[in-house]
Each structure stands twice: as C-alpha cells, then as structure tokens.
Amino acid sequence: MESILRAAGELLDVELSGPVDLGGSSRSTVLRCATPDGGSVIVKAFGDGPESLRAFTAEAAGLSMGIAGPAVLGVDPEVPLLVMADLGNAPTLADVLLGTDRAVAEAGLLAWARGLGWLAAASVHRRADLTRLWTRYDKGLLSWGEEPWIARRAAELPVLLDGAGIAVPPGLAGELARIGTAGGEEYPAFTPGDTCPDNNLLTPAGLRLIDFEAACYQSVFLTAAYCRMPFSSCWCVFTLPAGTAAGIEQAYRAEVVGVYPALADDEVWQAGMRQATAVWTVDATVRMLPRAGEDGPLHPTRRPAPTRRQVLRHRWEMASALDEFPAFAETMRALLREVAGAWEIALLPGYPAFGSSGAGGSIRTSVDESTSE
C-alpha cells in the first residue's frame, strides 16, 4: 500500500495520505486517498499477471475516452496504476435493489438502463478512439473486443455436458456455432464491460459508472440482456417483476434506436435478445457448473446474495424457452431435470426492494422516447 501511495503521489506531484482500502479484486487494489487540499482521489493499482495487465489497459483506455465514469487524473503504465476523481459515497444500484424502497429501486433501474443506452449511442462513432488509447496503454494482450471468449465458451460447453452425463441432442453443435458468433460486429457500442449493480453509482448528478476492467465494443444486445435476465454475469441476481424488466429493457432500447434504426423492428430486437440470452447462459454454465458441487452465496460478504445453484437454475429455466435454438433449449431442460433436479434449493427470490415474490409492477417507456440528457 505504501508503494502504491508513493507512486500515485509522484504521478500527481502531491503528497497523498490516509489510504482507505475500498476492496478491489484479485486483479487490482483500490484506495481512497486524502489530498493536501482536504479532498480525496481514488487510486487503482494492478498486479502483474496477464489478466491484471489486460484489466489495467482496458480501465485506462476506457476511462480516458471521457464519456463515462470518473475523470482520469493520471496514468502510470509502469506500476501500473491510475488515479481518478473521487465520486464519493453515493449508493450503488445494488444498494437500492437490496434495500426496501421500491420507488427508489425503480428509479435506479431506469437511470441505469437509460445511462447505458445513452453511453452506447454516444460511443458508436468512437471505436477508433478506444483502439488508439488501447495502443497507448497496451501490455501485449488481446483486447476484449478481439478476445473470442463467446466462441470459446460455446466450444467448452459440450465437454462440460459430457462430464456431467448430459446427452448432447442432435443439432446442438450447429446451434452453439451460431451462438458463438454473437459479439461486437453487429450493432456494436462501447461498454465498461462489467455493468453489474454494484458498479453503478446513483449520484445527485446522475448515474456514474465504475470498473472499466473489461471495457470494449460489443453488440448492444449483450448489454441489453442484462435488463432481461437480469444482470447476466453478476452476483447480485434476483428476479424482477416482469413489467419492470420489460420497462428497463425498453428504456435502453429507446436510446440505441436513434443510432441503429433497425433495432426499432421487434423481430430484429427479439432475435438479438434471444441470442444474447443464450450467450450469457452458456457463459454462466461453463463458469459456474464445475463449482456447483459445494453451493454457497455468490458474494463473499454482501447479503442477501443468491447461491450459485439458484442462479444456474434460473438461467437454465429462462434459456429452456429459447425456441429459436431447439437443441440448446432441450439441453437446458436436461440440465434442469438431471442436475438441478437433485438440488434441494429454494427458488431464486425477487429483489428485496420489490418483495420476495418479484411479482407485479411495471415501468412504462417507449422505443420512440429519447431520454438522453
């Protein structure tokens, strides 16, 4: 911590003090540090492993685009670390969803969906900027936009199914090949990468995003799927009222149809959303099923938190209705019968702010409505 504090102070040419550890991850250390003028800054330092170095490049390049997140005050590619403006202690979307105020939770969800949609629309013509900034901070690793993670996950699923004793239905290989083509080439837009509830601050000035460790350009459908599933790759996963989930999805869509008019076509939109749902279900299955032998909360400290098995069963139930991919849907039903059927677990409940049932409620919006500020 002392070496990080010293390097960040030299970068800003000030003496930083009083570091407070904000948690970080296995890839990074995040500190809030006091400045001589009585203010504070956020220092984020990264390890020297490949994933840590890629996370540094993505964070530095993504934030330096200046269209989302805190302002970058300095970057040291050698440590590596970056210093950011401190956005304060505003509640996160996770805080309000796990709270007790339904109106606050609905307002937070709308701010999140509209903010992500606005970011996608504002970034469409700036892909070259991210490429240039990635080159500036490059550590010799593929960007997330170049990394074929979707195709790799799709290729890993049959091996996992075989190990779990699940018979692969005819046609699954072809459907997984189709699913594996989803990504950034059709309707691409910028995303910080990890748009989970705890990475979204609900400040008095509006939504502010943090954690750009997976910043890239990807299909807007992969981001929009977070509204429908909800939160495709996150720990803070409970169920939303159907009307609320549909409302935030429409709020996101309303922002992106301005730059991609074809997305106003329901057939185009629904097909893209179904494929994105399949992508994230494959990802969740490959990541979590091998570790589902011993179930437990997905977050080490936050409560409530769902268990790995609860989230997997919820994902499989949703994907079992993807009639566009019949072999894949049958595979999900087989996982529900032969794997989840042996799990003695409670159904995934609703977010506390909406009551445990997750039923009822709606957020009204329209794809013709633009809410950009």
C-alpha positions in Angstrom: 0.0 0.0 0.0 2.9 2.4 0.8 4.5 1.9 -2.6 1.1 2.5 -4.4 0.6 5.7 -2.3 4.1 6.9 -3.2 3.8 6.2 -6.9 0.4 7.9 -7.1 1.6 10.9 -5.2 4.6 11.3 -7.6 2.2 11.0 -10.6 0.1 13.9 -9.3 3.1 15.7 -7.7 1.3 15.9 -4.4 1.6 14.0 -1.1 -1.2 11.6 -0.6 -2.2 10.2 2.8 -4.7 8.2 4.8 -5.3 5.4 2.3 -8.6 3.5 2.8 -8.9 0.2 1.1 -12.1 0.0 -1.0 -11.9 -3.6 -1.8 -10.6 -4.0 -5.3 -10.3 -7.6 -6.6 -7.8 -10.3 -7.3 -6.6 -8.1 -10.2 -6.5 -4.7 -8.5 -6.2 -2.7 -5.3 -8.5 0.3 -5.0 -7.7 3.0 -2.4 -9.3 6.3 -1.4 -6.5 8.7 -0.5 -6.6 12.2 1.0 -5.0 15.1 -0.8 -3.3 18.1 0.8 -6.2 20.4 0.0 -8.6 18.4 2.1 -10.1 16.5 -0.9 -9.6 12.9 -2.0 -8.8 10.8 -5.0 -9.2 7.2 -6.0 -6.1 5.2 -6.8 -6.4 1.9 -8.6 -3.3 -0.3 -8.9 -3.0 -3.5 -10.8 -1.0 -6.7 -10.4 1.5 -8.1 -12.9 -0.5 -11.2 -14.1 -1.9 -11.3 -17.6 -5.5 -10.7 -16.6 -4.4 -7.8 -14.3 -2.5 -6.2 -17.1 -5.3 -6.5 -19.5 -7.6 -5.1 -16.9 -5.3 -2.1 -16.5 -5.2 -1.4 -20.2 -9.0 -1.7 -20.5 -9.5 0.6 -17.5 -7.0 3.2 -18.6 -8.2 3.2 -22.2 -11.9 3.1 -21.4 -11.9 5.8 -18.8 -9.6 8.0 -21.0 -12.4 8.2 -23.6 -14.1 10.6 -21.2 -17.7 9.6 -21.9 -18.4 7.7 -18.8 -17.1 7.1 -15.3 -14.8 9.3 -13.2 -12.3 11.7 -14.7 -8.8 10.3 -15.1 -6.3 12.4 -13.2 -3.2 10.5 -14.1 -2.0 7.1 -15.5 1.3 5.4 -14.7 1.7 2.4 -17.2 4.9 1.2 -15.4 3.4 0.4 -11.9 0.7 0.1 -13.4 -1.9 2.3 -11.8 -4.3 5.2 -12.5 -5.7 8.0 -10.3 -9.3 9.0 -10.7 -11.6 11.7 -9.4 -13.5 10.5 -6.3 -17.2 10.3 -6.9 -18.0 10.0 -3.2 -20.1 7.5 -1.3 -23.3 7.5 -3.4 -25.4 4.4 -3.2 -25.0 1.8 -5.9 -27.8 0.2 -7.8 -27.1 -3.0 -5.7 -27.7 -1.0 -2.6 -31.1 0.2 -3.7 -32.2 -3.2 -5.2 -31.2 -4.9 -1.9 -33.0 -2.2 0.1 -36.6 -1.7 1.0 -37.8 1.3 -1.1 -39.5 0.1 -4.3 -39.7 3.6 -5.9 -36.0 4.3 -5.3 -35.2 0.9 -6.8 -37.3 1.5 -9.9 -35.8 5.0 -10.4 -32.3 3.5 -10.0 -33.0 0.8 -12.6 -34.3 3.4 -15.1 -31.3 5.6 -14.5 -29.0 2.6 -15.1 -30.8 1.4 -18.3 -31.1 4.9 -19.8 -27.5 5.7 -18.9 -26.1 2.6 -20.5 -28.3 3.2 -23.6 -27.1 6.8 -23.8 -23.4 5.6 -23.5 -23.9 3.1 -26.2 -25.5 5.7 -28.6 -22.8 8.3 -27.8 -20.0 5.9 -28.4 -21.0 4.4 -31.7 -18.6 6.6 -33.8 -15.7 6.5 -31.4 -14.3 3.0 -31.8 -11.1 4.3 -33.3 -10.6 6.4 -30.1 -10.6 3.2 -28.0 -8.3 1.5 -30.3 -5.8 4.4 -30.1 -6.0 4.6 -26.4 -5.6 0.8 -26.0 -2.4 1.0 -28.1 -1.2 3.8 -25.7 -1.6 1.6 -22.7 -1.1 -1.8 -24.3 0.6 -4.6 -22.3 0.8 -7.0 -25.2 -2.6 -8.7 -24.6 -5.7 -9.0 -26.8 -8.4 -6.5 -26.1 -11.8 -7.8 -25.0 -13.1 -6.9 -28.4 -10.5 -9.2 -30.0 -10.8 -12.0 -27.5 -13.0 -14.8 -28.9 -14.5 -15.6 -25.5 -18.0 -16.2 -26.7 -16.9 -18.8 -29.3 -14.5 -20.4 -26.7 -17.3 -20.7 -24.1 -19.6 -22.3 -26.8 -16.8 -24.8 -27.6 -16.3 -25.7 -24.0 -20.0 -26.4 -23.2 -20.2 -29.9 -24.9 -17.2 -31.1 -23.0 -18.7 -29.9 -19.7 -22.0 -31.6 -20.6 -20.3 -34.9 -21.3 -18.6 -34.7 -17.9 -22.0 -34.1 -16.2 -23.5 -37.1 -18.0 -25.9 -34.9 -20.1 -26.6 -36.4 -23.6 -26.0 -33.9 -26.3 -29.1 -33.6 -28.6 -28.7 -33.6 -32.4 -28.2 -30.1 -33.7 -26.5 -28.6 -30.6 -23.1 -28.2 -32.3 -24.6 -26.1 -35.1 -26.6 -24.0 -32.7 -23.6 -23.4 -30.5 -21.7 -22.3 -33.6 -24.4 -19.7 -34.3 -24.5 -18.6 -30.6 -20.7 -18.3 -30.7 -20.9 -15.7 -33.5 -22.5 -13.1 -31.2 -20.3 -10.2 -30.3 -19.3 -6.8 -31.5 -19.7 -6.8 -35.2 -23.5 -6.3 -35.4 -24.7 -3.1 -33.7 -21.5 -2.5 -31.7 -21.2 0.1 -29.0 -18.9 0.8 -26.1 -19.4 -0.8 -22.7 -17.4 -0.6 -19.5 -17.8 -4.4 -19.6 -18.9 -5.1 -16.0 -22.2 -3.2 -15.7 -23.4 -5.1 -12.7 -25.4 -3.3 -10.0 -22.5 -2.6 -7.6 -20.6 -0.9 -10.4 -23.2 1.8 -10.9 -23.3 4.8 -8.6 -26.5 6.7 -8.2 -25.1 10.2 -7.6 -27.1 13.5 -7.2 -25.7 14.4 -10.7 -27.0 11.1 -12.2 -25.6 7.7 -13.0 -21.9 7.3 -12.8 -20.2 4.0 -13.9 -17.1 2.5 -12.3 -15.0 -0.6 -13.1 -13.8 -0.4 -16.7 -11.6 -3.5 -16.5 -13.4 -5.2 -19.4 -14.1 -2.1 -21.5 -14.6 -2.9 -25.1 -17.0 -2.6 -28.1 -19.6 -5.3 -28.2 -23.1 -5.9 -29.6 -25.7 -3.7 -27.8 -27.7 -6.9 -27.3 -25.1 -8.3 -24.9 -25.6 -5.2 -22.7 -29.4 -5.1 -23.2 -29.6 -8.8 -22.0 -28.6 -7.5 -18.5 -32.1 -5.9 -18.3 -33.9 -9.1 -19.3 -32.0 -11.9 -17.4 -31.3 -9.8 -15.2 -27.6 -8.8 -14.8 -26.1 -11.6 -16.9 -22.7 -12.1 -15.4 -23.2 -10.7 -11.9 -23.5 -11.8 -8.3 -26.4 -9.5 -7.5 -29.0 -11.7 -9.3 -32.6 -12.0 -8.1 -35.8 -11.8 -10.1 -37.5 -8.6 -11.3 -41.2 -8.1 -11.8 -42.0 -8.8 -15.4 -43.2 -5.3 -16.1 -40.2 -3.8 -14.5 -37.8 -5.9 -16.5 -39.6 -5.1 -19.8 -39.6 -1.4 -18.9 -35.9 -1.1 -18.3 -35.2 -3.1 -21.5 -37.4 -0.6 -23.5 -35.6 2.3 -21.8 -32.2 1.0 -23.0 -33.6 0.3 -26.5 -35.2 3.7 -26.7 -31.7 5.2 -26.5 -30.0 3.0 -29.1 -32.6 3.1 -31.9 -31.5 6.6 -32.6 -28.1 5.3 -33.9 -29.3 1.9 -35.0 -32.8 2.4 -36.5 -33.1 -1.3 -37.4 -33.5 -2.0 -33.7 -37.0 -0.5 -33.7 -38.1 -3.6 -35.6 -39.4 -6.0 -33.0 -38.3 -9.1 -35.0 -34.7 -7.8 -35.1 -34.7 -6.8 -31.5 -36.1 -10.1 -30.1 -33.8 -12.3 -32.2 -30.8 -10.4 -31.0 -32.0 -10.6 -27.4 -32.6 -14.3 -27.6 -29.1 -14.9 -29.0 -27.6 -12.7 -26.2 -29.5 -14.7 -23.6 -28.1 -17.9 -25.0 -24.5 -16.4 -24.9 -24.8 -15.4 -21.3 -26.4 -18.7 -20.3 -23.5 -20.6 -21.9 -21.1 -18.4 -20.1 -22.7 -18.9 -16.7 -22.9 -22.6 -17.2 -19.3 -23.0 -18.2 -18.1 -20.8 -15.4 -20.3 -21.9 -12.5 -21.3 -25.5 -13.1 -17.9 -27.0 -12.3 -18.0 -25.2 -9.0 -21.6 -26.0 -8.1 -20.7 -29.2 -6.1 -20.5 -27.1 -3.0 -23.1 -24.4 -3.1 -22.9 -21.1 -1.3 -23.6 -17.3 -1.7 -22.1 -15.8 -4.9 -20.7 -12.9 -2.9 -18.3 -13.4 0.0 -19.7 -10.6 2.2 -22.8 -9.0 0.8 -26.2 -10.3 1.9 -28.6 -11.2 0.7 -26.8 -13.0 -2.2 -28.1 -15.8 -4.3 -26.3 -19.2 -4.4 -24.5 -20.5 -7.5 -27.1 -23.2 -7.9 -30.0 -20.8 -7.7 -28.6 -18.6 -10.4 -27.8 -21.6 -12.7 -31.3 -23.0 -12.3 -32.8 -19.5 -13.1 -30.6 -19.2 -16.2 -31.5 -22.7 -17.4 -35.2 -22.1 -16.9 -35.1 -18.9 -19.0 -32.9 -20.5 -21.7 -35.2 -23.5 -21.9 -37.8 -21.3 -23.6 -35.4 -20.2 -26.5 -37.3 -22.0 -29.2 -35.1 -20.4 -31.9 -32.4 -22.8 -30.6 -34.4 -26.0 -30.0 -31.4 -28.3 -29.3 -29.9 -25.7 -26.9 -33.3 -25.3 -25.2 -33.6 -29.1 -24.8 -30.1 -29.2 -23.3 -31.2 -26.6 -20.7 -34.2 -28.8 -19.9 -31.9 -31.8 -19.5 -29.8 -29.8 -17.1 -32.9 -28.8 -15.1 -34.0 -32.4 -14.9 -30.8 -34.3 -14.4 -28.7 -31.7 -12.5 -30.9 -29.1 -10.9 -33.5 -31.8 -10.1 -31.1 -33.2 -7.5 -30.5 -29.8 -5.8 -32.6 -29.1 -2.8 -32.6 -25.3 -3.0 -35.2 -22.6 -2.8 -36.3 -20.8 -6.0 -34.5 -17.6 -6.8 -36.5 -14.9 -5.0 -37.2 -11.4 -6.0 -35.1 -8.4 -5.2 -35.9 -7.3 -1.6 -36.9 -3.8 -2.8 -39.8 -5.4 -4.8 -40.8 -8.0 -2.2 -39.7 -11.7 -2.2 -42.1 -12.8 -4.9 -40.8 -10.4 -7.6 -44.3 -10.2 -9.0 -46.3 -7.3 -10.3 -45.1 -3.8 -11.1 -44.2 -2.0 -14.3 -42.1 0.7 -15.7 -43.5 2.4 -18.8 -41.4 3.7 -21.6 -41.4 3.6 -25.3 -38.8 2.9 -28.0 -39.8 6.2 -29.6 -38.9 8.1 -26.4 -35.5 9.6 -26.1 -34.2 10.4 -22.6 -30.7 11.4 -23.2 -29.5 14.4 -21.1 
